[in-house]
Amino acid sequence: MTASCDISFFLCDIFTKLNDLNKLLQGNGKTPVDCKSFITTFILKLALYKTNITKRQFPQFPQLDSLKDELVDEDLTTHRSYLQSLRNNMVERFQNVIALNIPNWQSNPFEVDAVDCVDDVQEELKELQNENDAIMQYHCNGKEGPTMFQICDVLCNSKKL
């Protein structure tokens, strides 16, 4: 096996992951909450990938895994270095997204006391928390379901009908 083959397999795997992240960030209905979650999760996964490569475990890298018996320590050092560089670069480029302060009422609107929220959302939050359609949608989908922005959008559109 050549070093370029090993690098090609590694890059194929990591670019697949970057492409998946790119797709998550695209499309209608994405909120700042979604973007922060996708980006911070990806950055955390990079550390996991680096740790697994150190242990010679490649579950996240199927192409590289096919070469695992042929990889030498020098190859793994190169891959770990690349992952660290990618992580550092993403932290720098997305520092504004990572630093976003997302109020709890935006991500968990039915699990906060409206009194603890800023004044200008308290009344609307109380209304939302007592809207049966929104409550059912939230409980059916759980925390992985729609955010307050998406619930409000659905409710606003249904009331127009």
CNS distance restraints for C-alpha pairs under 8 A (distance, minus, plus):
assign (resid   1 and name CA) (resid   5 and name CA) 6.65 0.50 0.50
assign (resid   1 and name CA) (resid   6 and name CA) 7.40 0.50 0.50
assign (resid   1 and name CA) (resid  70 and name CA) 7.07 0.50 0.50
assign (resid   2 and name CA) (resid   6 and name CA) 6.61 0.50 0.50
assign (resid   3 and name CA) (resid   7 and name CA) 6.20 0.50 0.50
assign (resid   3 and name CA) (resid  75 and name CA) 7.45 0.50 0.50
assign (resid   4 and name CA) (resid   8 and name CA) 5.95 0.50 0.50
assign (resid   5 and name CA) (resid   9 and name CA) 6.23 0.50 0.50
assign (resid   6 and name CA) (resid  10 and name CA) 6.26 0.50 0.50
assign (resid   6 and name CA) (resid  64 and name CA) 6.85 0.50 0.50
assign (resid   6 and name CA) (resid  67 and name CA) 7.32 0.50 0.50
assign (resid   6 and name CA) (resid  71 and name CA) 7.64 0.50 0.50
assign (resid   6 and name CA) (resid  75 and name CA) 7.58 0.50 0.50
assign (resid   7 and name CA) (resid  11 and name CA) 6.02 0.50 0.50
assign (resid   7 and name CA) (resid  75 and name CA) 8.00 0.50 0.50
assign (resid   7 and name CA) (resid  79 and name CA) 7.99 0.50 0.50
assign (resid   8 and name CA) (resid  12 and name CA) 6.02 0.50 0.50
assign (resid   9 and name CA) (resid  13 and name CA) 6.41 0.50 0.50
assign (resid   9 and name CA) (resid  63 and name CA) 5.21 0.50 0.50
assign (resid   9 and name CA) (resid  64 and name CA) 5.30 0.50 0.50
assign (resid  10 and name CA) (resid  14 and name CA) 6.27 0.50 0.50
assign (resid  10 and name CA) (resid  61 and name CA) 7.02 0.50 0.50
assign (resid  10 and name CA) (resid  63 and name CA) 6.76 0.50 0.50
assign (resid  10 and name CA) (resid  64 and name CA) 5.42 0.50 0.50
assign (resid  10 and name CA) (resid  79 and name CA) 7.45 0.50 0.50
assign (resid  11 and name CA) (resid  15 and name CA) 5.80 0.50 0.50
assign (resid  12 and name CA) (resid  16 and name CA) 6.20 0.50 0.50
assign (resid  12 and name CA) (resid  63 and name CA) 7.27 0.50 0.50
assign (resid  13 and name CA) (resid  17 and name CA) 6.56 0.50 0.50
assign (resid  13 and name CA) (resid  60 and name CA) 7.87 0.50 0.50
assign (resid  13 and name CA) (resid  61 and name CA) 5.40 0.50 0.50
assign (resid  13 and name CA) (resid  62 and name CA) 6.95 0.50 0.50
assign (resid  13 and name CA) (resid  63 and name CA) 6.28 0.50 0.50
assign (resid  13 and name CA) (resid  64 and name CA) 7.38 0.50 0.50
assign (resid  14 and name CA) (resid  18 and name CA) 6.29 0.50 0.50
assign (resid  14 and name CA) (resid  61 and name CA) 7.53 0.50 0.50
assign (resid  15 and name CA) (resid  19 and name CA) 5.96 0.50 0.50
assign (resid  16 and name CA) (resid  20 and name CA) 6.20 0.50 0.50
assign (resid  17 and name CA) (resid  21 and name CA) 6.32 0.50 0.50
assign (resid  18 and name CA) (resid  22 and name CA) 6.15 0.50 0.50
assign (resid  19 and name CA) (resid  23 and name CA) 6.26 0.50 0.50
assign (resid  20 and name CA) (resid  24 and name CA) 6.35 0.50 0.50
assign (resid  21 and name CA) (resid  25 and name CA) 6.40 0.50 0.50
assign (resid  21 and name CA) (resid  38 and name CA) 7.05 0.50 0.50
assign (resid  21 and name CA) (resid  39 and name CA) 7.68 0.50 0.50
assign (resid  21 and name CA) (resid  42 and name CA) 7.47 0.50 0.50
assign (resid  22 and name CA) (resid  26 and name CA) 6.54 0.50 0.50
assign (resid  23 and name CA) (resid  27 and name CA) 7.93 0.50 0.50
assign (resid  24 and name CA) (resid  38 and name CA) 7.20 0.50 0.50
assign (resid  25 and name CA) (resid  30 and name CA) 7.04 0.50 0.50
assign (resid  25 and name CA) (resid  34 and name CA) 7.89 0.50 0.50
assign (resid  25 and name CA) (resid  35 and name CA) 6.17 0.50 0.50
assign (resid  25 and name CA) (resid  38 and name CA) 7.42 0.50 0.50
assign (resid  26 and name CA) (resid  30 and name CA) 7.27 0.50 0.50
assign (resid  29 and name CA) (resid 150 and name CA) 6.97 0.50 0.50
assign (resid  30 and name CA) (resid  34 and name CA) 5.98 0.50 0.50
assign (resid  30 and name CA) (resid  35 and name CA) 7.01 0.50 0.50
assign (resid  31 and name CA) (resid  35 and name CA) 6.36 0.50 0.50
assign (resid  31 and name CA) (resid 149 and name CA) 7.62 0.50 0.50
assign (resid  32 and name CA) (resid  36 and name CA) 6.04 0.50 0.50
assign (resid  32 and name CA) (resid  97 and name CA) 7.79 0.50 0.50
assign (resid  32 and name CA) (resid 102 and name CA) 7.99 0.50 0.50
assign (resid  33 and name CA) (resid  37 and name CA) 6.14 0.50 0.50
assign (resid  33 and name CA) (resid 102 and name CA) 6.61 0.50 0.50
assign (resid  33 and name CA) (resid 106 and name CA) 7.85 0.50 0.50
assign (resid  33 and name CA) (resid 107 and name CA) 7.02 0.50 0.50
assign (resid  34 and name CA) (resid  38 and name CA) 6.12 0.50 0.50
assign (resid  35 and name CA) (resid  39 and name CA) 6.08 0.50 0.50
assign (resid  35 and name CA) (resid  97 and name CA) 7.43 0.50 0.50
assign (resid  36 and name CA) (resid  40 and name CA) 5.94 0.50 0.50
assign (resid  36 and name CA) (resid  97 and name CA) 5.65 0.50 0.50
assign (resid  36 and name CA) (resid  98 and name CA) 5.90 0.50 0.50
assign (resid  36 and name CA) (resid 100 and name CA) 7.39 0.50 0.50
assign (resid  37 and name CA) (resid  41 and name CA) 5.89 0.50 0.50
assign (resid  38 and name CA) (resid  42 and name CA) 6.17 0.50 0.50
assign (resid  39 and name CA) (resid  43 and name CA) 6.26 0.50 0.50
assign (resid  39 and name CA) (resid  94 and name CA) 7.81 0.50 0.50
assign (resid  39 and name CA) (resid  98 and name CA) 7.58 0.50 0.50
assign (resid  40 and name CA) (resid  44 and name CA) 6.20 0.50 0.50
assign (resid  40 and name CA) (resid  98 and name CA) 6.58 0.50 0.50
assign (resid  41 and name CA) (resid  45 and name CA) 6.15 0.50 0.50
assign (resid  42 and name CA) (resid  46 and name CA) 6.34 0.50 0.50
assign (resid  43 and name CA) (resid  47 and name CA) 7.00 0.50 0.50
assign (resid  43 and name CA) (resid  87 and name CA) 5.86 0.50 0.50
assign (resid  43 and name CA) (resid  90 and name CA) 7.14 0.50 0.50
assign (resid  43 and name CA) (resid  91 and name CA) 7.44 0.50 0.50
assign (resid  44 and name CA) (resid  48 and name CA) 6.68 0.50 0.50
assign (resid  45 and name CA) (resid  49 and name CA) 6.09 0.50 0.50
assign (resid  46 and name CA) (resid  50 and name CA) 6.21 0.50 0.50
assign (resid  46 and name CA) (resid  83 and name CA) 6.22 0.50 0.50
assign (resid  46 and name CA) (resid  84 and name CA) 7.55 0.50 0.50
assign (resid  46 and name CA) (resid  87 and name CA) 6.31 0.50 0.50
assign (resid  47 and name CA) (resid  51 and name CA) 6.25 0.50 0.50
assign (resid  47 and name CA) (resid  83 and name CA) 7.66 0.50 0.50
assign (resid  47 and name CA) (resid  84 and name CA) 7.55 0.50 0.50
assign (resid  47 and name CA) (resid  87 and name CA) 7.69 0.50 0.50
assign (resid  48 and name CA) (resid  52 and name CA) 6.16 0.50 0.50
assign (resid  49 and name CA) (resid  53 and name CA) 6.14 0.50 0.50
assign (resid  49 and name CA) (resid  58 and name CA) 7.94 0.50 0.50
assign (resid  49 and name CA) (resid  60 and name CA) 7.06 0.50 0.50
assign (resid  49 and name CA) (resid  83 and name CA) 7.68 0.50 0.50
assign (resid  50 and name CA) (resid  54 and name CA) 6.31 0.50 0.50
assign (resid  50 and name CA) (resid  79 and name CA) 7.80 0.50 0.50
assign (resid  50 and name CA) (resid  80 and name CA) 5.27 0.50 0.50
assign (resid  50 and name CA) (resid  83 and name CA) 6.31 0.50 0.50
assign (resid  50 and name CA) (resid  84 and name CA) 7.47 0.50 0.50
assign (resid  51 and name CA) (resid  55 and name CA) 6.51 0.50 0.50
assign (resid  52 and name CA) (resid  56 and name CA) 6.17 0.50 0.50
assign (resid  52 and name CA) (resid  57 and name CA) 4.98 0.50 0.50
assign (resid  52 and name CA) (resid  58 and name CA) 6.41 0.50 0.50
assign (resid  53 and name CA) (resid  57 and name CA) 5.52 0.50 0.50
assign (resid  53 and name CA) (resid  58 and name CA) 6.23 0.50 0.50
assign (resid  53 and name CA) (resid  76 and name CA) 6.53 0.50 0.50
assign (resid  53 and name CA) (resid  79 and name CA) 7.75 0.50 0.50
assign (resid  53 and name CA) (resid  80 and name CA) 6.95 0.50 0.50
assign (resid  54 and name CA) (resid  76 and name CA) 6.96 0.50 0.50
assign (resid  54 and name CA) (resid  80 and name CA) 7.49 0.50 0.50
assign (resid  56 and name CA) (resid  68 and name CA) 7.42 0.50 0.50
assign (resid  57 and name CA) (resid  65 and name CA) 7.83 0.50 0.50
assign (resid  58 and name CA) (resid  62 and name CA) 6.79 0.50 0.50
assign (resid  58 and name CA) (resid  64 and name CA) 6.92 0.50 0.50
assign (resid  58 and name CA) (resid  65 and name CA) 5.28 0.50 0.50
assign (resid  58 and name CA) (resid  68 and name CA) 7.86 0.50 0.50
assign (resid  59 and name CA) (resid  65 and name CA) 7.14 0.50 0.50
assign (resid  61 and name CA) (resid  65 and name CA) 5.91 0.50 0.50
assign (resid  62 and name CA) (resid  66 and name CA) 6.49 0.50 0.50
assign (resid  63 and name CA) (resid  67 and name CA) 7.37 0.50 0.50
assign (resid  64 and name CA) (resid  68 and name CA) 6.44 0.50 0.50
assign (resid  67 and name CA) (resid  71 and name CA) 6.43 0.50 0.50
assign (resid  71 and name CA) (resid  75 and name CA) 6.16 0.50 0.50
assign (resid  71 and name CA) (resid  76 and name CA) 7.21 0.50 0.50
assign (resid  72 and name CA) (resid  76 and name CA) 6.69 0.50 0.50
assign (resid  73 and name CA) (resid  77 and name CA) 6.18 0.50 0.50
assign (resid  74 and name CA) (resid  78 and name CA) 6.36 0.50 0.50
assign (resid  75 and name CA) (resid  79 and name CA) 6.39 0.50 0.50
assign (resid  76 and name CA) (resid  80 and name CA) 6.09 0.50 0.50
assign (resid  77 and name CA) (resid  81 and name CA) 6.04 0.50 0.50
assign (resid  78 and name CA) (resid  82 and name CA) 6.20 0.50 0.50
assign (resid  79 and name CA) (resid  83 and name CA) 6.21 0.50 0.50
assign (resid  80 and name CA) (resid  84 and name CA) 6.16 0.50 0.50
assign (resid  81 and name CA) (resid  85 and name CA) 6.13 0.50 0.50
assign (resid  82 and name CA) (resid  86 and name CA) 6.06 0.50 0.50
assign (resid  83 and name CA) (resid  87 and name CA) 6.07 0.50 0.50
assign (resid  84 and name CA) (resid  88 and name CA) 6.14 0.50 0.50
assign (resid  85 and name CA) (resid  89 and name CA) 6.04 0.50 0.50
assign (resid  86 and name CA) (resid  90 and name CA) 6.11 0.50 0.50
assign (resid  87 and name CA) (resid  91 and name CA) 6.17 0.50 0.50
assign (resid  88 and name CA) (resid  92 and name CA) 6.24 0.50 0.50
assign (resid  89 and name CA) (resid  93 and name CA) 6.06 0.50 0.50
assign (resid  90 and name CA) (resid  94 and name CA) 5.75 0.50 0.50
assign (resid  90 and name CA) (resid  95 and name CA) 7.91 0.50 0.50
assign (resid  91 and name CA) (resid  95 and name CA) 5.53 0.50 0.50
assign (resid  91 and name CA) (resid  98 and name CA) 7.69 0.50 0.50
assign (resid  94 and name CA) (resid  98 and name CA) 6.13 0.50 0.50
assign (resid  95 and name CA) (resid  99 and name CA) 5.99 0.50 0.50
assign (resid  96 and name CA) (resid 100 and name CA) 6.39 0.50 0.50
assign (resid 102 and name CA) (resid 106 and name CA) 6.87 0.50 0.50
assign (resid 102 and name CA) (resid 107 and name CA) 7.64 0.50 0.50
assign (resid 103 and name CA) (resid 107 and name CA) 7.30 0.50 0.50
assign (resid 104 and name CA) (resid 108 and name CA) 5.76 0.50 0.50
assign (resid 104 and name CA) (resid 109 and name CA) 7.19 0.50 0.50
assign (resid 104 and name CA) (resid 112 and name CA) 7.18 0.50 0.50
assign (resid 105 and name CA) (resid 109 and name CA) 4.35 0.50 0.50
assign (resid 105 and name CA) (resid 110 and name CA) 7.59 0.50 0.50
assign (resid 105 and name CA) (resid 111 and name CA) 7.62 0.50 0.50
assign (resid 105 and name CA) (resid 112 and name CA) 6.08 0.50 0.50
assign (resid 105 and name CA) (resid 117 and name CA) 7.25 0.50 0.50
assign (resid 105 and name CA) (resid 148 and name CA) 7.77 0.50 0.50
assign (resid 106 and name CA) (resid 147 and name CA) 6.54 0.50 0.50
assign (resid 106 and name CA) (resid 148 and name CA) 5.49 0.50 0.50
assign (resid 106 and name CA) (resid 149 and name CA) 7.38 0.50 0.50
assign (resid 107 and name CA) (resid 143 and name CA) 7.81 0.50 0.50
assign (resid 107 and name CA) (resid 147 and name CA) 5.49 0.50 0.50
assign (resid 107 and name CA) (resid 148 and name CA) 6.54 0.50 0.50
assign (resid 108 and name CA) (resid 112 and name CA) 6.86 0.50 0.50
assign (resid 108 and name CA) (resid 143 and name CA) 7.04 0.50 0.50
assign (resid 108 and name CA) (resid 147 and name CA) 7.22 0.50 0.50
assign (resid 108 and name CA) (resid 148 and name CA) 7.46 0.50 0.50
assign (resid 109 and name CA) (resid 125 and name CA) 7.13 0.50 0.50
assign (resid 109 and name CA) (resid 129 and name CA) 7.22 0.50 0.50
assign (resid 109 and name CA) (resid 147 and name CA) 7.73 0.50 0.50
assign (resid 109 and name CA) (resid 148 and name CA) 6.08 0.50 0.50
assign (resid 110 and name CA) (resid 129 and name CA) 5.71 0.50 0.50
assign (resid 110 and name CA) (resid 135 and name CA) 7.56 0.50 0.50
assign (resid 110 and name CA) (resid 138 and name CA) 7.97 0.50 0.50
assign (resid 112 and name CA) (resid 116 and name CA) 7.46 0.50 0.50
assign (resid 113 and name CA) (resid 117 and name CA) 7.21 0.50 0.50
assign (resid 114 and name CA) (resid 121 and name CA) 7.80 0.50 0.50
assign (resid 114 and name CA) (resid 122 and name CA) 4.97 0.50 0.50
assign (resid 114 and name CA) (resid 123 and name CA) 7.62 0.50 0.50
assign (resid 114 and name CA) (resid 125 and name CA) 6.16 0.50 0.50
assign (resid 114 and name CA) (resid 126 and name CA) 6.27 0.50 0.50
assign (resid 115 and name CA) (resid 122 and name CA) 6.42 0.50 0.50
assign (resid 117 and name CA) (resid 121 and name CA) 6.85 0.50 0.50
assign (resid 117 and name CA) (resid 122 and name CA) 6.09 0.50 0.50
assign (resid 118 and name CA) (resid 122 and name CA) 6.56 0.50 0.50
assign (resid 119 and name CA) (resid 123 and name CA) 7.96 0.50 0.50
assign (resid 121 and name CA) (resid 125 and name CA) 5.84 0.50 0.50
assign (resid 122 and name CA) (resid 126 and name CA) 6.20 0.50 0.50
assign (resid 123 and name CA) (resid 127 and name CA) 6.37 0.50 0.50
assign (resid 124 and name CA) (resid 128 and name CA) 6.13 0.50 0.50
assign (resid 125 and name CA) (resid 129 and name CA) 6.01 0.50 0.50
assign (resid 126 and name CA) (resid 130 and name CA) 6.38 0.50 0.50
assign (resid 127 and name CA) (resid 131 and name CA) 6.25 0.50 0.50
assign (resid 128 and name CA) (resid 134 and name CA) 6.82 0.50 0.50
assign (resid 128 and name CA) (resid 135 and name CA) 7.97 0.50 0.50
assign (resid 128 and name CA) (resid 152 and name CA) 7.90 0.50 0.50
assign (resid 129 and name CA) (resid 134 and name CA) 7.52 0.50 0.50
assign (resid 129 and name CA) (resid 135 and name CA) 6.69 0.50 0.50
assign (resid 130 and name CA) (resid 135 and name CA) 7.23 0.50 0.50
assign (resid 131 and name CA) (resid 135 and name CA) 6.20 0.50 0.50
assign (resid 132 and name CA) (resid 136 and name CA) 6.11 0.50 0.50
assign (resid 133 and name CA) (resid 137 and name CA) 6.11 0.50 0.50
assign (resid 133 and name CA) (resid 155 and name CA) 7.72 0.50 0.50
assign (resid 134 and name CA) (resid 138 and name CA) 6.04 0.50 0.50
assign (resid 134 and name CA) (resid 151 and name CA) 6.16 0.50 0.50
assign (resid 134 and name CA) (resid 152 and name CA) 7.93 0.50 0.50
assign (resid 134 and name CA) (resid 155 and name CA) 7.28 0.50 0.50
assign (resid 135 and name CA) (resid 139 and name CA) 6.10 0.50 0.50
assign (resid 136 and name CA) (resid 140 and name CA) 5.95 0.50 0.50
assign (resid 137 and name CA) (resid 141 and name CA) 6.18 0.50 0.50
assign (resid 137 and name CA) (resid 145 and name CA) 7.97 0.50 0.50
assign (resid 137 and name CA) (resid 146 and name CA) 7.97 0.50 0.50
assign (resid 137 and name CA) (resid 151 and name CA) 7.79 0.50 0.50
assign (resid 138 and name CA) (resid 142 and name CA) 5.53 0.50 0.50
assign (resid 138 and name CA) (resid 143 and name CA) 7.41 0.50 0.50
assign (resid 138 and name CA) (resid 145 and name CA) 6.41 0.50 0.50
assign (resid 138 and name CA) (resid 146 and name CA) 6.77 0.50 0.50
assign (resid 138 and name CA) (resid 151 and name CA) 7.96 0.50 0.50
assign (resid 140 and name CA) (resid 145 and name CA) 7.87 0.50 0.50
assign (resid 141 and name CA) (resid 145 and name CA) 4.29 0.50 0.50
assign (resid 141 and name CA) (resid 146 and name CA) 7.19 0.50 0.50
assign (resid 146 and name CA) (resid 150 and name CA) 5.47 0.50 0.50
assign (resid 146 and name CA) (resid 151 and name CA) 6.08 0.50 0.50
assign (resid 147 and name CA) (resid 151 and name CA) 6.21 0.50 0.50
assign (resid 148 and name CA) (resid 152 and name CA) 5.97 0.50 0.50
assign (resid 149 and name CA) (resid 153 and name CA) 6.18 0.50 0.50
assign (resid 150 and name CA) (resid 154 and name CA) 6.29 0.50 0.50
assign (resid 151 and name CA) (resid 155 and name CA) 6.20 0.50 0.50
assign (resid 152 and name CA) (resid 156 and name CA) 5.95 0.50 0.50
assign (resid 153 and name CA) (resid 157 and name CA) 6.14 0.50 0.50
assign (resid 154 and name CA) (resid 158 and name CA) 6.12 0.50 0.50
assign (resid 155 and name CA) (resid 159 and name CA) 6.17 0.50 0.50
assign (resid 156 and name CA) (resid 160 and name CA) 6.52 0.50 0.50
assign (resid 157 and name CA) (resid 161 and name CA) 6.97 0.50 0.50
